[in-house]
Amino acid sequence: MKFKHLTYIAVYAFFLMQNSIIIAQNKDDSKPEFKKKIEAANLLNIEKRYEIAKNLFLELAADNPDNANINYKTGHCLLKTSFMKKDALSYLVKATENISKKAYDEFDFSIEHAPIYTYFYLAEAYHHNYSIDSAIKYYKLFQNVASKKNMLQNKASHYIKQCETAIKLLENEENYKLINIGEQINSSFADYNPTLTLDESAMYFTSRRLRTDPNQMSNQEIFCPIDGQHFEDIYVSYKNLKTGEWGKPQIMEFSNPNSHQATVSISGDGEKLIIYQSKTDDEDTYIYYTTREKEFYRPIPLKPIDKNKLRENHITISSDSKTIYFVSDNKNGMGGKDIYRIVKLPNGEWSKAFNVGPPINTKFDEDSPFIHPDGKTLYYSSNNDESMGGYDIFFSRKIDDRTWSQPSNMGFPLNTVDDDLFFSTSPDGKRGYYASSHEGGYGESDIYMVELSNSVTEPVTILKGFIDKGENDKLPQGIVIWVYDLNNDADPLQYIPNKNNGSYVFSLEPCHEYSVEYTLMNKTFYETTFKVPCEADYHEINKPITIPNISVDGSIVIENNDSTDEIKNKEITNNAVDSIINKEIINDQPIVKFNTLNQGQKSITKLYMVDENGNILYEAILTPSGFRFEQLPYQEDYIFKIENLPDSLTIEDIKIQFKNNKETISFSTSVNTSNSIIKYQVKKDDILISETKKEDEKENEISQSVNNNTEPYIFQINFGYNITSNKKQEDEANALLKTMQELISKRGYVNIDIVGSASTVPTKYVSSNLELAKLRVKDAKRMMNKKYNLYKIDSKKVKIIKEKPIVSGPKYDGDYYDTSKYGKYQYIKIIAY
């Protein structure tokens, strides 16, 4: 639909002219001017320019507070705005004081009574104010007094059902935690439609804020004629992957201040950004895409959608880029807007569009789909009977190519009585992102992160990480990541890390084996090979990699004894690259050959040291280096038990290493498959170091490693049995905090090691001695956190290097009363350095 520029300009110019006349008019002429003012407001209202019309109606209502017709029109207009729906209630309540069944002409300025359908809009206003019982009351009153042929009768029935849904959802509030993403992202204007890469390292969103970037054309005097706000722009914020903080939003270069550009979705790897874009003389929006390879510049139409000749307004692409879901209001659909899908065929072409059908699509509207990386969980919004008002967010699971599970409403407080759209989740399904106008926000709508109580998605596996760009603003050129699926003869996938924060992410197939190579100027500097577990759980492998001695333009810097030479890209020789890779990178990042991933919490592979009764004394988690225990008691025989060993691994290939009071031992062994028990007797050949360093020698090493004049501080509290905290030694605790304060002042941060130790005497109050040791580590952290404000310590500058819960001391022999034997092994130790 074209903008009706002439109509709008005429109406708006007419009103401005008449408004200036009104000021100069005598009271005798007020009625004609009232007529002209209400005519202007009515015309704007008919053309659905509610955001502009509302200002005229608010003025009219202020000047005519007892005019039921004006109060009705004002309330009706406010219900159509984006962020003033709740304010409609007071005007509509006032309008009910004079309702008549007489014929009603909305253009007759002399009418002072309100029409019968005021009851309908009053019910809607109560609905938006969460007065659900009152909303139902007035919807039913309207149905009783209005003609059965009234066009609002069906809507009233529909809204009553939504109210009934609202009552159920409000009574069974979900355990969600809504977190405003913060003022670094949100502004005093409307910010919405967040879309994130799989690793949550980049967020693209839509904003109607005032532009502040001096390098971009200003929008200070440019407004959309539909609603009087700035046109939509697209911004991006990159997360600092070291600190976890979002960076200052940057406007995308293709954003035009004279037209709309809005986020739609982004491919999981962050390579393809999908957007809406409108022309300046056209109200319709069109779907375009732009790629990171082309610097997200010059969007082009998305051809797979265009060829279906359907009018689309939202799409989402599966993580494997083989399926696209989109929304269309095709007249042959099930009613209103429906969700469709197309799939990539074996020949590389895209299929025809298929309506996903019931139970997802209904006779109402479905919108803003998001397909989770598992390829089976579809989140979307619908204003059907199961919504609590407006659009609610639902999810459904794909059973097969043509069958979906019965959709579930995500519930309150994620869903509200207003429109809730454009929801997406993290790969593990534990966090969601969307925009809402909750009270206490920064602007008209803010972007929120939602901590979800339960994940409803299926397990997926992703490989993510970042290339550390060091002190440079951007990542140097020439870095490419190659992913080889060893179970597939297809060509390797190629990824280029994000130049702004060095991030990369891609999804993997379960039960497949992969080889991943990280290359610089076609030279491999890091390689890892692994098999993705087949177990049902979320898997994630995180590979942060530091590449030294590369400048931002891709030059390699070679440091000599007396000078520094810089070799430009075009002059780089193979020998120069080999020198950097072999000397600086390979030695720092050794090639890893490890055939499994760091796994999700539910199926993490652990090795326990247990006693003869199977009680857990110590635990170690599987890492690329194998199982490593920090400290075990000295014994001649040990009993271990393994948990969650994947089918893809054999215990004989994994190293087990531990220290006791006398030796450092490393060995491999077999396991009794019936009970997962490993019995091990120390062998001479397994001893790596015959005598370990004393704890005070280790502390001396820490002291020598600190390049400043502040000595590391060692704080220790000893306990009685089963005690997790102790109030004594307050002076020593204060001395610890002062040392931390001094170190932060001198170099900007402080390193902390925490050891929580429990003896081998069985505990009565927690599940194991190891759990007691973990509680002591947590208690140490709480103690420090409580004192940060007192000493003005920024917690972001406190780096917890090591948290070490241990069970130590001699083997328990039933003599718990011997405190001299076991007491010294019950302590908290904090080392600041």
Secondary structure as the mmCIF struct_conf table of DSSP 4:
data_model
#
loop_
_struct_conf.conf_type_id
_struct_conf.id
_struct_conf.beg_label_comp_id
_struct_conf.beg_label_asym_id
_struct_conf.beg_label_seq_id
_struct_conf.end_label_comp_id
_struct_conf.end_label_asym_id
_struct_conf.end_label_seq_id
HELX_RH_AL_P HELX_RH_AL_P1 HIS A 5 ALA A 24
HELX_RH_3T_P HELX_RH_3T_P1 LYS A 27 ASP A 29
HELX_RH_AL_P HELX_RH_AL_P2 SER A 30 ILE A 46
TURN_TY1_P TURN_TY1_P1 GLU A 47 LYS A 48
HELX_RH_AL_P HELX_RH_AL_P3 TYR A 50 ASP A 63
TURN_TY1_P TURN_TY1_P2 PRO A 65 ASP A 66
HELX_RH_AL_P HELX_RH_AL_P4 ALA A 68 LEU A 79
TURN_TY1_P TURN_TY1_P3 LYS A 80 LYS A 80
BEND BEND1 THR A 81 PHE A 83
BEND BEND2 LYS A 85 LYS A 85
TURN_TY1_P TURN_TY1_P4 LYS A 86 ASP A 87
HELX_RH_AL_P HELX_RH_AL_P5 ALA A 88 ALA A 95
HELX_RH_3T_P HELX_RH_3T_P2 THR A 96 ASN A 98
STRN STRN1 ILE A 99 ILE A 99
BEND BEND3 LYS A 102 LYS A 102
TURN_TY1_P TURN_TY1_P5 GLU A 106 PHE A 107
TURN_TY1_P TURN_TY1_P6 PHE A 109 SER A 110
BEND BEND4 HIS A 113 HIS A 113
STRN STRN2 ALA A 114 ALA A 114
HELX_LH_PP_P HELX_LH_PP_P1 PRO A 115 PRO A 115
TURN_TY1_P TURN_TY1_P7 ILE A 116 TYR A 117
HELX_RH_AL_P HELX_RH_AL_P6 THR A 118 HIS A 128
TURN_TY1_P TURN_TY1_P8 ASN A 129 TYR A 130
HELX_RH_AL_P HELX_RH_AL_P7 ILE A 132 VAL A 145
BEND BEND5 ALA A 146 ALA A 146
TURN_TY1_P TURN_TY1_P9 LYS A 148 LYS A 149
TURN_TY1_P TURN_TY1_P10 MET A 151 LEU A 152
HELX_RH_AL_P HELX_RH_AL_P8 GLN A 153 GLU A 171
TURN_TY1_P TURN_TY1_P11 ASN A 172 ASN A 172
STRN STRN3 LYS A 177 ASN A 180
TURN_TY1_P TURN_TY1_P12 GLU A 183 ILE A 185
BEND BEND6 SER A 188 PHE A 189
STRN STRN4 ALA A 190 ALA A 190
STRN STRN5 ASP A 191 LEU A 196
TURN_TY1_P TURN_TY1_P13 LEU A 198 ASP A 199
BEND BEND7 GLU A 200 GLU A 200
STRN STRN6 ALA A 202 SER A 207
HELX_LH_PP_P HELX_LH_PP_P2 ARG A 209 ARG A 211
TURN_TY1_P TURN_TY1_P14 PRO A 214 ASN A 215
BEND BEND8 GLN A 216 GLN A 216
TURN_TY1_P TURN_TY1_P15 GLN A 220 GLU A 221
TURN_TY1_P TURN_TY1_P16 PRO A 225 ASP A 227
BEND BEND9 GLY A 228 GLN A 229
HELX_LH_PP_P HELX_LH_PP_P3 HIS A 230 GLU A 232
STRN STRN7 ASP A 233 TYR A 238
STRN STRN8 LYS A 239 LYS A 239
TURN_TY1_P TURN_TY1_P17 LEU A 241 THR A 243
HELX_LH_PP_P HELX_LH_PP_P4 GLU A 245 GLU A 245
STRN STRN9 TRP A 246 TRP A 246
HELX_LH_PP_P HELX_LH_PP_P5 GLY A 247 PRO A 249
STRN STRN10 GLN A 250 ILE A 251
TURN_TY1_P TURN_TY1_P18 GLU A 253 PHE A 254
TURN_TY1_P TURN_TY1_P19 PRO A 257 ASN A 258
BEND BEND10 SER A 259 SER A 259
STRN STRN11 GLN A 261 ILE A 266
TURN_TY1_P TURN_TY1_P20 GLY A 268 ASP A 269
BEND BEND11 GLY A 270 GLY A 270
STRN STRN12 LYS A 272 SER A 278
TURN_TY1_P TURN_TY1_P21 THR A 280 ASP A 281
BEND BEND12 GLU A 283 GLU A 283
STRN STRN13 THR A 285 THR A 291
HELX_RH_3T_P HELX_RH_3T_P3 ARG A 292 LYS A 294
TURN_TY1_P TURN_TY1_P22 GLU A 295 PHE A 296
BEND BEND13 ARG A 298 ARG A 298
STRN STRN14 ILE A 300 PRO A 301
HELX_RH_AL_P HELX_RH_AL_P9 LYS A 303 ASP A 306
TURN_TY1_P TURN_TY1_P23 LYS A 307 LYS A 309
STRN STRN15 GLU A 312 ILE A 317
TURN_TY1_P TURN_TY1_P24 SER A 319 ASP A 320
BEND BEND14 SER A 321 LYS A 322
STRN STRN16 THR A 323 SER A 328
TURN_TY1_P TURN_TY1_P25 LYS A 331 ASN A 332
BEND BEND15 GLY A 333 LYS A 337
STRN STRN17 ASP A 338 VAL A 343
STRN STRN18 LYS A 344 LYS A 344
TURN_TY1_P TURN_TY1_P26 PRO A 346 ASN A 347
BEND BEND16 GLY A 348 GLY A 348
STRN STRN19 TRP A 350 TRP A 350
STRN STRN20 PHE A 354 ASN A 355
TURN_TY1_P TURN_TY1_P27 PRO A 358 ILE A 360
BEND BEND17 LYS A 363 PHE A 364
STRN STRN21 GLU A 366 ILE A 371
TURN_TY1_P TURN_TY1_P28 PRO A 373 ASP A 374
BEND BEND18 GLY A 375 LYS A 376
STRN STRN22 THR A 377 SER A 382
BEND BEND19 ASN A 384 ASN A 384
TURN_TY1_P TURN_TY1_P29 ASP A 385 GLU A 386
BEND BEND20 SER A 387 GLY A 390
STRN STRN23 ASP A 392 ASP A 400
TURN_TY1_P TURN_TY1_P30 ASP A 401 ARG A 402
STRN STRN24 THR A 403 TRP A 404
HELX_LH_PP_P HELX_LH_PP_P6 SER A 405 PRO A 407
STRN STRN25 SER A 408 ASN A 409
TURN_TY1_P TURN_TY1_P31 PHE A 412 LEU A 414
BEND BEND21 ASN A 415 ASN A 415
BEND BEND22 VAL A 417 ASP A 418
STRN STRN26 SER A 424 THR A 425
TURN_TY1_P TURN_TY1_P32 PRO A 427 ASP A 428
BEND BEND23 GLY A 429 LYS A 430
STRN STRN27 ARG A 431 SER A 436
TURN_TY1_P TURN_TY1_P33 GLU A 439 GLY A 440
BEND BEND24 TYR A 442 GLU A 444
STRN STRN28 SER A 445 SER A 445
STRN STRN29 ASP A 446 GLU A 451
BEND BEND25 SER A 453 ASN A 454
BEND BEND26 THR A 457 THR A 457
HELX_LH_PP_P HELX_LH_PP_P7 GLU A 458 PRO A 459
STRN STRN30 THR A 461 ASP A 468
TURN_TY1_P TURN_TY1_P34 GLY A 470 GLU A 471
BEND BEND27 ASN A 472 LYS A 474
HELX_LH_PP_P HELX_LH_PP_P8 LEU A 475 PRO A 476
BEND BEND28 GLN A 477 GLN A 477
STRN STRN31 ILE A 479 ASP A 485
TURN_TY1_P TURN_TY1_P35 LEU A 486 ASN A 487
BEND BEND29 ALA A 490 ALA A 490
HELX_LH_PP_P HELX_LH_PP_P9 ASP A 491 PRO A 492
STRN STRN32 LEU A 493 TYR A 495
TURN_TY1_P TURN_TY1_P36 LYS A 499 ASN A 501
STRN STRN33 SER A 503 LEU A 508
TURN_TY1_P TURN_TY1_P37 PRO A 510 CYS A 511
STRN STRN34 GLU A 513 LEU A 520
TURN_TY1_P TURN_TY1_P38 MET A 521 ASN A 522
STRN STRN35 LYS A 523 LYS A 531
BEND BEND30 GLU A 535 ASP A 537
STRN STRN36 HIS A 539 THR A 546
BEND BEND31 ASN A 549 ASN A 549
STRN STRN37 ILE A 550 ILE A 550
TURN_TY1_P TURN_TY1_P39 VAL A 552 ASP A 553
BEND BEND32 GLY A 554 GLY A 554
HELX_LH_PP_P HELX_LH_PP_P10 SER A 555 SER A 555
STRN STRN38 ILE A 556 GLU A 559
BEND BEND33 ASN A 561 ASP A 562
STRN STRN39 THR A 564 ILE A 567
HELX_RH_3T_P HELX_RH_3T_P4 ASN A 569 GLU A 571
HELX_RH_AL_P HELX_RH_AL_P10 ASN A 574 ILE A 580
HELX_RH_PI_P HELX_RH_PI_P1 ILE A 581 ILE A 586
TURN_TY1_P TURN_TY1_P40 ASN A 587 ASP A 588
BEND BEND34 GLN A 589 GLN A 589
STRN STRN40 VAL A 592 LYS A 593
BEND BEND35 ASN A 595 THR A 596
HELX_LH_PP_P HELX_LH_PP_P11 ASN A 598 ASN A 598
STRN STRN41 GLN A 599 GLN A 599
HELX_LH_PP_P HELX_LH_PP_P12 GLY A 600 GLY A 600
HELX_RH_3T_P HELX_RH_3T_P5 GLN A 601 SER A 603
STRN STRN42 LYS A 606 VAL A 610
TURN_TY1_P TURN_TY1_P41 GLU A 612 ASN A 613
STRN STRN43 ILE A 616 ILE A 621
STRN STRN44 THR A 623 THR A 623
TURN_TY1_P TURN_TY1_P42 PRO A 624 SER A 625
STRN STRN45 GLY A 626 GLY A 626
STRN STRN46 PHE A 627 ARG A 628
BEND BEND36 GLU A 630 GLU A 630
BEND BEND37 GLU A 636 GLU A 636
STRN STRN47 ASP A 637 GLU A 643
TURN_TY1_P TURN_TY1_P43 ASP A 647 SER A 648
HELX_RH_3T_P HELX_RH_3T_P6 ILE A 651 ASP A 653
BEND BEND38 ILE A 654 ILE A 654
STRN STRN48 ILE A 656 LYS A 659
BEND BEND39 ASN A 661 LYS A 662
STRN STRN49 THR A 664 PHE A 667
STRN STRN50 ASN A 672 ASN A 672
TURN_TY1_P TURN_TY1_P44 THR A 673 SER A 676
STRN STRN51 ILE A 677 GLN A 681
HELX_RH_3T_P HELX_RH_3T_P7 LYS A 684 ASP A 686
STRN STRN52 ILE A 687 ILE A 689
BEND BEND40 SER A 690 GLU A 691
HELX_LH_PP_P HELX_LH_PP_P13 THR A 692 LYS A 694
HELX_RH_AL_P HELX_RH_AL_P11 GLU A 695 SER A 705
BEND BEND41 ASN A 708 ASN A 709
HELX_LH_PP_P HELX_LH_PP_P14 THR A 710 PRO A 712
STRN STRN53 TYR A 713 ASN A 718
TURN_TY1_P TURN_TY1_P45 TYR A 721 ASN A 722
HELX_RH_AL_P HELX_RH_AL_P12 GLU A 730 ARG A 747
BEND BEND42 GLY A 748 GLY A 748
STRN STRN54 VAL A 750 ALA A 758
BEND BEND43 THR A 760 VAL A 761
HELX_LH_PP_P HELX_LH_PP_P15 PRO A 762 THR A 763
BEND BEND44 LYS A 764 SER A 767
HELX_RH_AL_P HELX_RH_AL_P13 ASN A 769 TYR A 788
TURN_TY1_P TURN_TY1_P46 ASN A 789 LYS A 792
HELX_RH_3T_P HELX_RH_3T_P8 SER A 795 LYS A 797
STRN STRN55 VAL A 798 VAL A 807
BEND BEND45 GLY A 809 PRO A 810
HELX_LH_PP_P HELX_LH_PP_P16 LYS A 811 TYR A 812
BEND BEND46 GLY A 814 GLY A 814
TURN_TY1_P TURN_TY1_P47 TYR A 816 TYR A 817
HELX_RH_AL_P HELX_RH_AL_P14 THR A 819 TYR A 822
HELX_RH_3T_P HELX_RH_3T_P9 GLY A 823 TYR A 825
STRN STRN56 TYR A 827 ALA A 832
#
